[in-house]
Amino acid sequence: MAVVYDPVTIINLLFCIIIVFLGYVGYKKLDNAFPLYIGVAFGLFGISHLAVILGYASSEAGLVLIRGFGYIIVIFALYLMAFKH
C-alpha cells in the first residue's frame, strides 16, 4: 500500500470535507435534512478519495459501491426537494 500524492484527488478530498462540514452546519441552522443528505453523500465521495490517496484504489468494486451510494443519496435528496416540498 503506497500513498498516492495526486493533487486533484487531494483537493477533491479537501472540498468534500468542507461540504460535509457545511452540510452539517446547514442542517443545524435550517432544521432541514437536505444539506445533511448532501453532506453525507460528499462524505462518501471523500471516503473514496481517501481510499485512492491511501492506495486502496485496486479495489475498484468497493469504490464504485461507495460512490454509487453517494450518488443515490444526492438523487434521493433532490427528489425530496423537487417533489415533496
PDB file of N, CA, C and O in Angstrom:
ATOM      1  N   MET A   1       0.850  -1.173   0.000  1.00  0.00           N
ATOM      2  CA  MET A   1       0.000   0.000   0.000  1.00  0.00           C
ATOM      3  C   MET A   1       0.900   1.242   0.000  1.00  0.00           C
ATOM      4  O   MET A   1       1.606   1.520   0.969  1.00  0.00           O
ATOM      5  N   ALA A   2       0.852   1.968  -1.103  1.00  0.00           N
ATOM      6  CA  ALA A   2       1.645   3.184  -1.228  1.00  0.00           C
ATOM      7  C   ALA A   2       0.713   4.386  -1.260  1.00  0.00           C
ATOM      8  O   ALA A   2      -0.362   4.349  -1.858  1.00  0.00           O
ATOM      9  N   VAL A   3       1.151   5.446  -0.605  1.00  0.00           N
ATOM     10  CA  VAL A   3       0.375   6.675  -0.609  1.00  0.00           C
ATOM     11  C   VAL A   3       0.527   7.333  -1.973  1.00  0.00           C
ATOM     12  O   VAL A   3       1.635   7.456  -2.494  1.00  0.00           O
ATOM     13  N   VAL A   4      -0.594   7.754  -2.546  1.00  0.00           N
ATOM     14  CA  VAL A   4      -0.609   8.386  -3.862  1.00  0.00           C
ATOM     15  C   VAL A   4      -0.779   9.883  -3.664  1.00  0.00           C
ATOM     16  O   VAL A   4      -1.780  10.336  -3.109  1.00  0.00           O
ATOM     17  N   TYR A   5       0.203  10.644  -4.120  1.00  0.00           N
ATOM     18  CA  TYR A   5       0.148  12.104  -3.987  1.00  0.00           C
ATOM     19  C   TYR A   5      -0.392  12.715  -5.278  1.00  0.00           C
ATOM     20  O   TYR A   5       0.345  13.334  -6.046  1.00  0.00           O
ATOM     21  N   ASP A   6      -1.681  12.528  -5.497  1.00  0.00           N
ATOM     22  CA  ASP A   6      -2.343  13.105  -6.659  1.00  0.00           C
ATOM     23  C   ASP A   6      -3.003  14.403  -6.223  1.00  0.00           C
ATOM     24  O   ASP A   6      -3.934  14.375  -5.418  1.00  0.00           O
ATOM     25  N   PRO A   7      -2.541  15.544  -6.736  1.00  0.00           N
ATOM     26  CA  PRO A   7      -3.079  16.827  -6.278  1.00  0.00           C
ATOM     27  C   PRO A   7      -4.583  16.963  -6.499  1.00  0.00           C
ATOM     28  O   PRO A   7      -5.274  17.542  -5.661  1.00  0.00           O
ATOM     29  N   VAL A   8      -5.099  16.446  -7.603  1.00  0.00           N
ATOM     30  CA  VAL A   8      -6.533  16.560  -7.889  1.00  0.00           C
ATOM     31  C   VAL A   8      -7.340  15.792  -6.850  1.00  0.00           C
ATOM     32  O   VAL A   8      -8.345  16.302  -6.354  1.00  0.00           O
ATOM     33  N   THR A   9      -6.925  14.593  -6.517  1.00  0.00           N
ATOM     34  CA  THR A   9      -7.645  13.786  -5.529  1.00  0.00           C
ATOM     35  C   THR A   9      -7.553  14.417  -4.143  1.00  0.00           C
ATOM     36  O   THR A   9      -8.522  14.394  -3.383  1.00  0.00           O
ATOM     37  N   ILE A  10      -6.402  14.975  -3.815  1.00  0.00           N
ATOM     38  CA  ILE A  10      -6.244  15.626  -2.510  1.00  0.00           C
ATOM     39  C   ILE A  10      -7.144  16.859  -2.413  1.00  0.00           C
ATOM     40  O   ILE A  10      -7.788  17.076  -1.386  1.00  0.00           O
ATOM     41  N   ILE A  11      -7.193  17.661  -3.471  1.00  0.00           N
ATOM     42  CA  ILE A  11      -8.067  18.839  -3.472  1.00  0.00           C
ATOM     43  C   ILE A  11      -9.531  18.421  -3.399  1.00  0.00           C
ATOM     44  O   ILE A  11     -10.321  19.045  -2.690  1.00  0.00           O
ATOM     45  N   ASN A  12      -9.899  17.364  -4.132  1.00  0.00           N
ATOM     46  CA  ASN A  12     -11.278  16.863  -4.063  1.00  0.00           C
ATOM     47  C   ASN A  12     -11.622  16.421  -2.648  1.00  0.00           C
ATOM     48  O   ASN A  12     -12.729  16.672  -2.174  1.00  0.00           O
ATOM     49  N   LEU A  13     -10.689  15.768  -1.971  1.00  0.00           N
ATOM     50  CA  LEU A  13     -10.922  15.347  -0.587  1.00  0.00           C
ATOM     51  C   LEU A  13     -11.132  16.566   0.317  1.00  0.00           C
ATOM     52  O   LEU A  13     -12.028  16.563   1.161  1.00  0.00           O
ATOM     53  N   LEU A  14     -10.320  17.593   0.145  1.00  0.00           N
ATOM     54  CA  LEU A  14     -10.483  18.806   0.958  1.00  0.00           C
ATOM     55  C   LEU A  14     -11.848  19.454   0.707  1.00  0.00           C
ATOM     56  O   LEU A  14     -12.515  19.880   1.650  1.00  0.00           O
ATOM     57  N   PHE A  15     -12.262  19.530  -0.555  1.00  0.00           N
ATOM     58  CA  PHE A  15     -13.583  20.085  -0.860  1.00  0.00           C
ATOM     59  C   PHE A  15     -14.692  19.235  -0.234  1.00  0.00           C
ATOM     60  O   PHE A  15     -15.679  19.772   0.267  1.00  0.00           O
ATOM     61  N   CYS A  16     -14.530  17.933  -0.264  1.00  0.00           N
ATOM     62  CA  CYS A  16     -15.535  17.053   0.347  1.00  0.00           C
ATOM     63  C   CYS A  16     -15.638  17.309   1.844  1.00  0.00           C
ATOM     64  O   CYS A  16     -16.739  17.343   2.394  1.00  0.00           O
ATOM     65  N   ILE A  17     -14.505  17.487   2.501  1.00  0.00           N
ATOM     66  CA  ILE A  17     -14.511  17.761   3.939  1.00  0.00           C
ATOM     67  C   ILE A  17     -15.242  19.068   4.223  1.00  0.00           C
ATOM     68  O   ILE A  17     -16.024  19.148   5.170  1.00  0.00           O
ATOM     69  N   ILE A  18     -14.992  20.090   3.409  1.00  0.00           N
ATOM     70  CA  ILE A  18     -15.673  21.374   3.590  1.00  0.00           C
ATOM     71  C   ILE A  18     -17.172  21.220   3.382  1.00  0.00           C
ATOM     72  O   ILE A  18     -17.961  21.782   4.142  1.00  0.00           O
ATOM     73  N   ILE A  19     -17.579  20.466   2.362  1.00  0.00           N
ATOM     74  CA  ILE A  19     -19.004  20.275   2.078  1.00  0.00           C
ATOM     75  C   ILE A  19     -19.678  19.489   3.193  1.00  0.00           C
ATOM     76  O   ILE A  19     -20.813  19.794   3.557  1.00  0.00           O
ATOM     77  N   VAL A  20     -19.005  18.489   3.738  1.00  0.00           N
ATOM     78  CA  VAL A  20     -19.572  17.735   4.865  1.00  0.00           C
ATOM     79  C   VAL A  20     -19.800  18.679   6.045  1.00  0.00           C
ATOM     80  O   VAL A  20     -20.862  18.652   6.669  1.00  0.00           O
ATOM     81  N   PHE A  21     -18.813  19.507   6.348  1.00  0.00           N
ATOM     82  CA  PHE A  21     -18.946  20.458   7.451  1.00  0.00           C
ATOM     83  C   PHE A  21     -20.102  21.432   7.202  1.00  0.00           C
ATOM     84  O   PHE A  21     -20.933  21.656   8.082  1.00  0.00           O
ATOM     85  N   LEU A  22     -20.146  22.007   5.998  1.00  0.00           N
ATOM     86  CA  LEU A  22     -21.211  22.960   5.681  1.00  0.00           C
ATOM     87  C   LEU A  22     -22.585  22.288   5.657  1.00  0.00           C
ATOM     88  O   LEU A  22     -23.582  22.910   6.023  1.00  0.00           O
ATOM     89  N   GLY A  23     -22.647  21.032   5.233  1.00  0.00           N
ATOM     90  CA  GLY A  23     -23.907  20.294   5.258  1.00  0.00           C
ATOM     91  C   GLY A  23     -24.422  20.125   6.673  1.00  0.00           C
ATOM     92  O   GLY A  23     -25.620  20.252   6.928  1.00  0.00           O
ATOM     93  N   TYR A  24     -23.513  19.840   7.590  1.00  0.00           N
ATOM     94  CA  TYR A  24     -23.913  19.700   8.993  1.00  0.00           C
ATOM     95  C   TYR A  24     -24.367  21.036   9.567  1.00  0.00           C
ATOM     96  O   TYR A  24     -25.390  21.106  10.249  1.00  0.00           O
ATOM     97  N   VAL A  25     -23.609  22.096   9.294  1.00  0.00           N
ATOM     98  CA  VAL A  25     -23.971  23.418   9.801  1.00  0.00           C
ATOM     99  C   VAL A  25     -25.307  23.864   9.208  1.00  0.00           C
ATOM    100  O   VAL A  25     -26.149  24.417   9.915  1.00  0.00           O
ATOM    101  N   GLY A  26     -25.500  23.620   7.904  1.00  0.00           N
ATOM    102  CA  GLY A  26     -26.772  23.978   7.267  1.00  0.00           C
ATOM    103  C   GLY A  26     -27.941  23.220   7.864  1.00  0.00           C
ATOM    104  O   GLY A  26     -29.027  23.771   8.040  1.00  0.00           O
ATOM    105  N   TYR A  27     -27.714  21.956   8.174  1.00  0.00           N
ATOM    106  CA  TYR A  27     -28.761  21.151   8.804  1.00  0.00           C
ATOM    107  C   TYR A  27     -29.137  21.723  10.168  1.00  0.00           C
ATOM    108  O   TYR A  27     -30.318  21.826  10.499  1.00  0.00           O
ATOM    109  N   LYS A  28     -28.139  22.092  10.951  1.00  0.00           N
ATOM    110  CA  LYS A  28     -28.402  22.638  12.285  1.00  0.00           C
ATOM    111  C   LYS A  28     -29.093  23.994  12.219  1.00  0.00           C
ATOM    112  O   LYS A  28     -30.004  24.266  13.002  1.00  0.00           O
ATOM    113  N   LYS A  29     -28.667  24.847  11.290  1.00  0.00           N
ATOM    114  CA  LYS A  29     -29.235  26.200  11.211  1.00  0.00           C
ATOM    115  C   LYS A  29     -30.629  26.209  10.593  1.00  0.00           C
ATOM    116  O   LYS A  29     -31.507  26.935  11.060  1.00  0.00           O
ATOM    117  N   LEU A  30     -30.841  25.413   9.552  1.00  0.00           N
ATOM    118  CA  LEU A  30     -32.111  25.440   8.831  1.00  0.00           C
ATOM    119  C   LEU A  30     -33.125  24.437   9.350  1.00  0.00           C
ATOM    120  O   LEU A  30     -34.312  24.530   9.038  1.00  0.00           O
ATOM    121  N   ASP A  31     -32.662  23.477  10.142  1.00  0.00           N
ATOM    122  CA  ASP A  31     -33.512  22.376  10.601  1.00  0.00           C
ATOM    123  C   ASP A  31     -34.171  21.688   9.407  1.00  0.00           C
ATOM    124  O   ASP A  31     -35.359  21.365   9.420  1.00  0.00           O
ATOM    125  N   ASN A  32     -33.352  21.476   8.374  1.00  0.00           N
ATOM    126  CA  ASN A  32     -33.800  20.838   7.139  1.00  0.00           C
ATOM    127  C   ASN A  32     -32.781  19.752   6.810  1.00  0.00           C
ATOM    128  O   ASN A  32     -31.575  19.987   6.883  1.00  0.00           O
ATOM    129  N   ALA A  33     -33.256  18.579   6.454  1.00  0.00           N
ATOM    130  CA  ALA A  33     -32.359  17.448   6.218  1.00  0.00           C
ATOM    131  C   ALA A  33     -31.631  17.523   4.877  1.00  0.00           C
ATOM    132  O   ALA A  33     -30.656  16.799   4.676  1.00  0.00           O
ATOM    133  N   PHE A  34     -32.077  18.381   3.951  1.00  0.00           N
ATOM    134  CA  PHE A  34     -31.463  18.440   2.633  1.00  0.00           C
ATOM    135  C   PHE A  34     -29.948  18.686   2.699  1.00  0.00           C
ATOM    136  O   PHE A  34     -29.202  17.938   2.067  1.00  0.00           O
ATOM    137  N   PRO A  35     -29.459  19.696   3.431  1.00  0.00           N
ATOM    138  CA  PRO A  35     -27.997  19.887   3.495  1.00  0.00           C
ATOM    139  C   PRO A  35     -27.279  18.695   4.122  1.00  0.00           C
ATOM    140  O   PRO A  35     -26.144  18.387   3.759  1.00  0.00           O
ATOM    141  N   LEU A  36     -27.940  18.031   5.060  1.00  0.00           N
ATOM    142  CA  LEU A  36     -27.334  16.866   5.696  1.00  0.00           C
ATOM    143  C   LEU A  36     -27.173  15.725   4.695  1.00  0.00           C
ATOM    144  O   LEU A  36     -26.130  15.072   4.669  1.00  0.00           O
ATOM    145  N   TYR A  37     -28.188  15.479   3.874  1.00  0.00           N
ATOM    146  CA  TYR A  37     -28.089  14.441   2.840  1.00  0.00           C
ATOM    147  C   TYR A  37     -26.927  14.727   1.893  1.00  0.00           C
ATOM    148  O   TYR A  37     -26.144  13.835   1.567  1.00  0.00           O
ATOM    149  N   ILE A  38     -26.826  15.965   1.463  1.00  0.00           N
ATOM    150  CA  ILE A  38     -25.738  16.333   0.555  1.00  0.00           C
ATOM    151  C   ILE A  38     -24.390  16.153   1.255  1.00  0.00           C
ATOM    152  O   ILE A  38     -23.434  15.673   0.646  1.00  0.00           O
ATOM    153  N   GLY A  39     -24.311  16.533   2.518  1.00  0.00           N
ATOM    154  CA  GLY A  39     -23.082  16.343   3.276  1.00  0.00           C
ATOM    155  C   GLY A  39     -22.699  14.885   3.422  1.00  0.00           C
ATOM    156  O   GLY A  39     -21.524  14.537   3.301  1.00  0.00           O
ATOM    157  N   VAL A  40     -23.667  14.033   3.680  1.00  0.00           N
ATOM    158  CA  VAL A  40     -23.390  12.596   3.805  1.00  0.00           C
ATOM    159  C   VAL A  40     -22.911  12.036   2.467  1.00  0.00           C
ATOM    160  O   VAL A  40     -21.972  11.242   2.424  1.00  0.00           O
ATOM    161  N   ALA A  41     -23.553  12.447   1.387  1.00  0.00           N
ATOM    162  CA  ALA A  41     -23.148  11.973   0.061  1.00  0.00           C
ATOM    163  C   ALA A  41     -21.702  12.374  -0.227  1.00  0.00           C
ATOM    164  O   ALA A  41     -20.913  11.557  -0.702  1.00  0.00           O
ATOM    165  N   PHE A  42     -21.355  13.619   0.056  1.00  0.00           N
ATOM    166  CA  PHE A  42     -19.986  14.059  -0.190  1.00  0.00           C
ATOM    167  C   PHE A  42     -19.015  13.437   0.807  1.00  0.00           C
ATOM    168  O   PHE A  42     -17.824  13.323   0.517  1.00  0.00           O
ATOM    169  N   GLY A  43     -19.503  13.036   1.972  1.00  0.00           N
ATOM    170  CA  GLY A  43     -18.673  12.263   2.883  1.00  0.00           C
ATOM    171  C   GLY A  43     -18.287  10.930   2.270  1.00  0.00           C
ATOM    172  O   GLY A  43     -17.148  10.485   2.405  1.00  0.00           O
ATOM    173  N   LEU A  44     -19.237  10.292   1.596  1.00  0.00           N
ATOM    174  CA  LEU A  44     -18.929   9.037   0.898  1.00  0.00           C
ATOM    175  C   LEU A  44     -17.938   9.273  -0.238  1.00  0.00           C
ATOM    176  O   LEU A  44     -17.016   8.482  -0.435  1.00  0.00           O
ATOM    177  N   PHE A  45     -18.127  10.363  -0.987  1.00  0.00           N
ATOM    178  CA  PHE A  45     -17.163  10.682  -2.038  1.00  0.00           C
ATOM    179  C   PHE A  45     -15.781  10.915  -1.431  1.00  0.00           C
ATOM    180  O   PHE A  45     -14.771  10.500  -1.998  1.00  0.00           O
ATOM    181  N   GLY A  46     -15.743  11.577  -0.284  1.00  0.00           N
ATOM    182  CA  GLY A  46     -14.475  11.816   0.399  1.00  0.00           C
ATOM    183  C   GLY A  46     -13.798  10.533   0.843  1.00  0.00           C
ATOM    184  O   GLY A  46     -12.575  10.414   0.776  1.00  0.00           O
ATOM    185  N   ILE A  47     -14.597   9.572   1.297  1.00  0.00           N
ATOM    186  CA  ILE A  47     -14.034   8.267   1.678  1.00  0.00           C
ATOM    187  C   ILE A  47     -13.385   7.604   0.470  1.00  0.00           C
ATOM    188  O   ILE A  47     -12.310   7.016   0.584  1.00  0.00           O
ATOM    189  N   SER A  48     -14.035   7.698  -0.679  1.00  0.00           N
ATOM    190  CA  SER A  48     -13.448   7.096  -1.881  1.00  0.00           C
ATOM    191  C   SER A  48     -12.170   7.828  -2.290  1.00  0.00           C
ATOM    192  O   SER A  48     -11.218   7.195  -2.747  1.00  0.00           O
ATOM    193  N   HIS A  49     -12.136   9.157  -2.132  1.00  0.00           N
ATOM    194  CA  HIS A  49     -10.904   9.895  -2.446  1.00  0.00           C
ATOM    195  C   HIS A  49      -9.785   9.504  -1.479  1.00  0.00           C
ATOM    196  O   HIS A  49      -8.635   9.337  -1.885  1.00  0.00           O
ATOM    197  N   LEU A  50     -10.128   9.361  -0.214  1.00  0.00           N
ATOM    198  CA  LEU A  50      -9.126   8.962   0.773  1.00  0.00           C
ATOM    199  C   LEU A  50      -8.593   7.563   0.465  1.00  0.00           C
ATOM    200  O   LEU A  50      -7.400   7.305   0.628  1.00  0.00           O
ATOM    201  N   ALA A  51      -9.465   6.662   0.022  1.00  0.00           N
ATOM    202  CA  ALA A  51      -9.025   5.314  -0.340  1.00  0.00           C
ATOM    203  C   ALA A  51      -8.041   5.359  -1.504  1.00  0.00           C
ATOM    204  O   ALA A  51      -7.064   4.611  -1.525  1.00  0.00           O
ATOM    205  N   VAL A  52      -8.296   6.227  -2.462  1.00  0.00           N
ATOM    206  CA  VAL A  52      -7.373   6.373  -3.592  1.00  0.00           C
ATOM    207  C   VAL A  52      -6.038   6.914  -3.107  1.00  0.00           C
ATOM    208  O   VAL A  52      -4.986   6.419  -3.510  1.00  0.00           O
ATOM    209  N   ILE A  53      -6.070   7.923  -2.249  1.00  0.00           N
ATOM    210  CA  ILE A  53      -4.827   8.515  -1.733  1.00  0.00           C
ATOM    211  C   ILE A  53      -4.024   7.486  -0.946  1.00  0.00           C
ATOM    212  O   ILE A  53      -2.797   7.450  -1.042  1.00  0.00           O
ATOM    213  N   LEU A  54      -4.706   6.651  -0.171  1.00  0.00           N
ATOM    214  CA  LEU A  54      -4.016   5.650   0.650  1.00  0.00           C
ATOM    215  C   LEU A  54      -3.628   4.395  -0.123  1.00  0.00           C
ATOM    216  O   LEU A  54      -3.027   3.479   0.439  1.00  0.00           O
ATOM    217  N   GLY A  55      -3.969   4.351  -1.406  1.00  0.00           N
ATOM    218  CA  GLY A  55      -3.542   3.235  -2.235  1.00  0.00           C
ATOM    219  C   GLY A  55      -4.497   2.068  -2.285  1.00  0.00           C
ATOM    220  O   GLY A  55      -4.107   0.979  -2.704  1.00  0.00           O
ATOM    221  N   TYR A  56      -5.736   2.257  -1.873  1.00  0.00           N
ATOM    222  CA  TYR A  56      -6.723   1.191  -1.915  1.00  0.00           C
ATOM    223  C   TYR A  56      -7.531   1.208  -3.205  1.00  0.00           C
ATOM    224  O   TYR A  56      -8.591   0.585  -3.266  1.00  0.00           O
ATOM    225  N   ALA A  57      -7.068   1.895  -4.224  1.00  0.00           N
ATOM    226  CA  ALA A  57      -7.805   2.017  -5.481  1.00  0.00           C
ATOM    227  C   ALA A  57      -7.852   0.704  -6.240  1.00  0.00           C
ATOM    228  O   ALA A  57      -8.613   0.580  -7.199  1.00  0.00           O
ATOM    229  N   SER A  58      -7.060  -0.279  -5.837  1.00  0.00           N
ATOM    230  CA  SER A  58      -7.093  -1.565  -6.533  1.00  0.00           C
ATOM    231  C   SER A  58      -8.439  -2.264  -6.329  1.00  0.00           C
ATOM    232  O   SER A  58      -8.810  -3.146  -7.104  1.00  0.00           O
ATOM    233  N   SER A  59      -9.160  -1.869  -5.292  1.00  0.00           N
ATOM    234  CA  SER A  59     -10.489  -2.416  -5.035  1.00  0.00           C
ATOM    235  C   SER A  59     -11.530  -1.525  -5.691  1.00  0.00           C
ATOM    236  O   SER A  59     -12.292  -0.838  -5.011  1.00  0.00           O
ATOM    237  N   GLU A  60     -11.557  -1.540  -7.024  1.00  0.00           N
ATOM    238  CA  GLU A  60     -12.452  -0.633  -7.748  1.00  0.00           C
ATOM    239  C   GLU A  60     -13.920  -0.933  -7.487  1.00  0.00           C
ATOM    240  O   GLU A  60     -14.743  -0.019  -7.517  1.00  0.00           O
ATOM    241  N   ALA A  61     -14.264  -2.177  -7.234  1.00  0.00           N
ATOM    242  CA  ALA A  61     -15.665  -2.510  -6.955  1.00  0.00           C
ATOM    243  C   ALA A  61     -16.128  -1.800  -5.691  1.00  0.00           C
ATOM    244  O   ALA A  61     -17.257  -1.312  -5.633  1.00  0.00           O
ATOM    245  N   GLY A  62     -15.282  -1.739  -4.696  1.00  0.00           N
ATOM    246  CA  GLY A  62     -15.627  -1.038  -3.465  1.00  0.00           C
ATOM    247  C   GLY A  62     -15.792   0.456  -3.684  1.00  0.00           C
ATOM    248  O   GLY A  62     -16.691   1.078  -3.118  1.00  0.00           O
ATOM    249  N   LEU A  63     -14.920   1.032  -4.510  1.00  0.00           N
ATOM    250  CA  LEU A  63     -15.025   2.459  -4.800  1.00  0.00           C
ATOM    251  C   LEU A  63     -16.294   2.767  -5.581  1.00  0.00           C
ATOM    252  O   LEU A  63     -16.954   3.775  -5.328  1.00  0.00           O
ATOM    253  N   VAL A  64     -16.634   1.906  -6.522  1.00  0.00           N
ATOM    254  CA  VAL A  64     -17.870   2.105  -7.292  1.00  0.00           C
ATOM    255  C   VAL A  64     -19.073   2.015  -6.367  1.00  0.00           C
ATOM    256  O   VAL A  64     -20.018   2.791  -6.506  1.00  0.00           O
ATOM    257  N   LEU A  65     -19.051   1.088  -5.435  1.00  0.00           N
ATOM    258  CA  LEU A  65     -20.149   0.924  -4.486  1.00  0.00           C
ATOM    259  C   LEU A  65     -20.290   2.158  -3.589  1.00  0.00           C
ATOM    260  O   LEU A  65     -21.395   2.662  -3.390  1.00  0.00           O
ATOM    261  N   ILE A  66     -19.186   2.631  -3.060  1.00  0.00           N
ATOM    262  CA  ILE A  66     -19.226   3.809  -2.181  1.00  0.00           C
ATOM    263  C   ILE A  66     -19.722   5.029  -2.947  1.00  0.00           C
ATOM    264  O   ILE A  66     -20.600   5.751  -2.473  1.00  0.00           O
ATOM    265  N   ARG A  67     -19.158   5.258  -4.134  1.00  0.00           N
ATOM    266  CA  ARG A  67     -19.580   6.417  -4.927  1.00  0.00           C
ATOM    267  C   ARG A  67     -21.022   6.266  -5.395  1.00  0.00           C
ATOM    268  O   ARG A  67     -21.759   7.249  -5.472  1.00  0.00           O
ATOM    269  N   GLY A  68     -21.426   5.036  -5.707  1.00  0.00           N
ATOM    270  CA  GLY A  68     -22.810   4.784  -6.115  1.00  0.00           C
ATOM    271  C   GLY A  68     -23.790   5.161  -5.019  1.00  0.00           C
ATOM    272  O   GLY A  68     -24.816   5.787  -5.285  1.00  0.00           O
ATOM    273  N   PHE A  69     -23.475   4.780  -3.781  1.00  0.00           N
ATOM    274  CA  PHE A  69     -24.334   5.174  -2.657  1.00  0.00           C
ATOM    275  C   PHE A  69     -24.385   6.689  -2.509  1.00  0.00           C
ATOM    276  O   PHE A  69     -25.435   7.254  -2.204  1.00  0.00           O
ATOM    277  N   GLY A  70     -23.248   7.346  -2.726  1.00  0.00           N
ATOM    278  CA  GLY A  70     -23.224   8.803  -2.661  1.00  0.00           C
ATOM    279  C   GLY A  70     -24.157   9.422  -3.694  1.00  0.00           C
ATOM    280  O   GLY A  70     -24.913  10.342  -3.384  1.00  0.00           O
ATOM    281  N   TYR A  71     -24.100   8.919  -4.913  1.00  0.00           N
ATOM    282  CA  TYR A  71     -24.982   9.441  -5.962  1.00  0.00           C
ATOM    283  C   TYR A  71     -26.448   9.151  -5.661  1.00  0.00           C
ATOM    284  O   TYR A  71     -27.314   9.985  -5.926  1.00  0.00           O
ATOM    285  N   ILE A  72     -26.730   7.971  -5.107  1.00  0.00           N
ATOM    286  CA  ILE A  72     -28.110   7.629  -4.759  1.00  0.00           C
ATOM    287  C   ILE A  72     -28.638   8.586  -3.685  1.00  0.00           C
ATOM    288  O   ILE A  72     -29.799   8.991  -3.735  1.00  0.00           O
ATOM    289  N   ILE A  73     -27.802   8.944  -2.729  1.00  0.00           N
ATOM    290  CA  ILE A  73     -28.232   9.877  -1.686  1.00  0.00           C
ATOM    291  C   ILE A  73     -28.517  11.251  -2.281  1.00  0.00           C
ATOM    292  O   ILE A  73     -29.499  11.892  -1.906  1.00  0.00           O
ATOM    293  N   VAL A  74     -27.674  11.713  -3.204  1.00  0.00           N
ATOM    294  CA  VAL A  74     -27.919  13.008  -3.851  1.00  0.00           C
ATOM    295  C   VAL A  74     -29.220  12.962  -4.649  1.00  0.00           C
ATOM    296  O   VAL A  74     -30.021  13.895  -4.586  1.00  0.00           O
ATOM    297  N   ILE A  75     -29.433  11.883  -5.396  1.00  0.00           N
ATOM    298  CA  ILE A  75     -30.670  11.732  -6.170  1.00  0.00           C
ATOM    299  C   ILE A  75     -31.878  11.746  -5.246  1.00  0.00           C
ATOM    300  O   ILE A  75     -32.881  12.393  -5.545  1.00  0.00           O
ATOM    301  N   PHE A  76     -31.789  11.037  -4.126  1.00  0.00           N
ATOM    302  CA  PHE A  76     -32.878  10.991  -3.161  1.00  0.00           C
ATOM    303  C   PHE A  76     -33.164  12.384  -2.589  1.00  0.00           C
ATOM    304  O   PHE A  76     -34.321  12.792  -2.485  1.00  0.00           O
ATOM    305  N   ALA A  77     -32.109  13.106  -2.222  1.00  0.00           N
ATOM    306  CA  ALA A  77     -32.289  14.441  -1.655  1.00  0.00           C
ATOM    307  C   ALA A  77     -32.931  15.383  -2.670  1.00  0.00           C
ATOM    308  O   ALA A  77     -33.831  16.149  -2.327  1.00  0.00           O
ATOM    309  N   LEU A  78     -32.471  15.325  -3.911  1.00  0.00           N
ATOM    310  CA  LEU A  78     -33.047  16.187  -4.939  1.00  0.00           C
ATOM    311  C   LEU A  78     -34.489  15.795  -5.246  1.00  0.00           C
ATOM    312  O   LEU A  78     -35.320  16.659  -5.525  1.00  0.00           O
ATOM    313  N   TYR A  79     -34.786  14.509  -5.198  1.00  0.00           N
ATOM    314  CA  TYR A  79     -36.160  14.048  -5.391  1.00  0.00           C
ATOM    315  C   TYR A  79     -37.064  14.615  -4.295  1.00  0.00           C
ATOM    316  O   TYR A  79     -38.143  15.138  -4.573  1.00  0.00           O
ATOM    317  N   LEU A  80     -36.609  14.503  -3.054  1.00  0.00           N
ATOM    318  CA  LEU A  80     -37.404  15.047  -1.940  1.00  0.00           C
ATOM    319  C   LEU A  80     -37.607  16.545  -2.098  1.00  0.00           C
ATOM    320  O   LEU A  80     -38.702  17.056  -1.864  1.00  0.00           O
ATOM    321  N   MET A  81     -36.574  17.235  -2.488  1.00  0.00           N
ATOM    322  CA  MET A  81     -36.678  18.676  -2.631  1.00  0.00           C
ATOM    323  C   MET A  81     -37.613  19.051  -3.786  1.00  0.00           C
ATOM    324  O   MET A  81     -38.371  20.014  -3.676  1.00  0.00           O
ATOM    325  N   ALA A  82     -37.566  18.314  -4.869  1.00  0.00           N
ATOM    326  CA  ALA A  82     -38.344  18.661  -6.059  1.00  0.00           C
ATOM    327  C   ALA A  82     -39.806  18.265  -5.941  1.00  0.00           C
ATOM    328  O   ALA A  82     -40.681  18.986  -6.420  1.00  0.00           O
ATOM    329  N   PHE A  83     -40.086  17.127  -5.307  1.00  0.00           N
ATOM    330  CA  PHE A  83     -41.451  16.592  -5.346  1.00  0.00           C
ATOM    331  C   PHE A  83     -42.149  16.547  -3.988  1.00  0.00           C
ATOM    332  O   PHE A  83     -43.357  16.314  -3.937  1.00  0.00           O
ATOM    333  N   LYS A  84     -41.447  16.758  -2.915  1.00  0.00           N
ATOM    334  CA  LYS A  84     -42.063  16.668  -1.591  1.00  0.00           C
ATOM    335  C   LYS A  84     -42.195  18.023  -0.910  1.00  0.00           C
ATOM    336  O   LYS A  84     -42.840  18.120   0.134  1.00  0.00           O
ATOM    337  N   HIS A  85     -41.609  19.057  -1.465  1.00  0.00           N
ATOM    338  CA  HIS A  85     -41.698  20.389  -0.854  1.00  0.00           C
ATOM    339  C   HIS A  85     -42.608  21.259  -1.654  1.00  0.00           C
ATOM    340  O   HIS A  85     -42.816  22.421  -1.304  1.00  0.00           O
TER     341      HIS A  85
END
